[in-house]
Amino acid sequence: MYNQASTPLATKWDKKNLPFLNPNEFVKEHISPIVNDSEVTVVWYFTYVGEFESVLIYIHGNLTAKLSIGSN
């Protein structure tokens, strides 16, 4: 979803460099690293019968991701 360190211009895709940082060409927004749990908000949505519908993830108060069944 985002890098927890500075975004590199390129990434060395080598197993010894796990976890890989997303290189600059694949990063839409540069998000400053999370230093406190309070900087992340997760909002869950369920249907009226209690089935999972979607989840919104906010980092630093900005909507960063929306996940739902079948989403890419």
N, C-alpha and C positions, 0 to 999 in steps of 0.2 A: 504494500500500500504506500509506503514511503520509507526513506532511509533514516536510520537513527544515528547517522554520522554524515559528514559533509558529502555531498553528491559528487562522485568522480566523473571526469570527462569520459573515461572508458573503464570497463570492468574486465579483470582477468578471470575468465571462466574456467577456473581450476579448482578442483575439490579441496585443495589446501586453503583456499580463500573463502570457505563457507562461513557465514551466510553471505551470498553475493550482495553487493550494493547495486541498486538500480543506477545505470549510467545516465548522464545528463540527457541523452537523446530520448530516453523513455520516461522522463520525469516531467509531468505537466506543471506541477506546482512544487516549489521548494518549501517544505514545512520544517520549521525549526524543531530540534529534538525535544522529545517529551522528557521532562525532568521530575514531574510529579503526577500521581494518578489523577488529580483533580483537573488536569488538562485534557482528559479524555472523557467524553460522555457517550454512552451507548443507549439508544432508544429502541426498544423492541415493540413490534406491532404484531398482533394476532387477530385472526378472524373472530367473529362472534361466537364460534364454537371452540375456540382455543387453539386453532391450528396456526403454526408459524406463517406469517405473511412477509415481513421484511424487518430489517434492522438498519438504523441510521447510525453512523459513527462520526462523531464530531471531534476534531482535534483543535485545540486552542479556540474553541467556539465556532469553528468553520466546518460545515458539512464536508467530510472528506470521502465518505463512501456510503453507498446504499447497496445492501445485499438482500437478495430475495431468491427463492427457489427458481432455478433455471437462468439466473442472471450470469453474465460473463464479466 
